[in-house]
Amino acid sequence: MILDLDNPIHKLAIECIRGYWGNGIDRYNRLRRAGYNYEEMQEVVNQICRVTRGAK
């Protein structure tokens, strides 16, 4: 995965990782209220975390 900060989904994922959207159920509720698909966003967050940790 190539992180593209011009991509709004990648920007949002970084915000999630930094905790701007809360954690756990709080993050889930905030993302859903803002109109985002939590499951899709969490997958992007997981992909970024795997890459930054060096996992394949």
Steps between C-alpha positions, in 0.01 A plus 500: 500500500625845409384767743366801309417794725317664210255209522222599744457139618869475588483837680201380700677175585799694635261711709352178640845362583585826679182467705318805361187288448517329840549130563282190498126561501555876519692490170236274349218738597684816390593358160147369440343833598738678262380271219805273474496122476677390818598156371661637183683768698626248755637284218701798368624574854606135537680505164695812599589352838621176337723694261646723770574198718669321212248215478398355166 
